[in-house]
Amino acid sequence: MTLDRTDLYMQMLDATAKLQYEISLMLEARVVEASKSQNWICQHINTTNLEGHDHKMKVTGQIHESVIELIDGLTKMENALNHQMKALLGKHPSGSALGLGSDDAMEFGSLLPFGEDGKL
């Protein structure tokens, strides 16, 4: 049994949706971890535990650096997912992916690049 192009696209979209769901579960776990980290920082990083301006700057710089690394990692992951979706969906002649973001009325038929013969 061979699958036509539409079925293959649907399988690819389904796999992408499942991947994004798994990523959302990982991000939920990160939120719990970040919340615990936030509580620990708020309870333990204060003027009584940190002596000297240099030490305070060092500790807050380390915390800031870890937050920047987290944001950078999330940005890279989202860019990879974006690139994957663009590759999957292709480009519509208007320049937007499958007509998304165009001024045309958003109808399901305008989302897929079907030709006159109804094939992709």
Salt bridges, closest charged atoms under 4 A:
ASP14 OD2 - LYS18 NZ 3.16
GLU33 OE2 - ARG30 NH1 2.91
ASP72 OD2 - LYS76 NZ 3.26
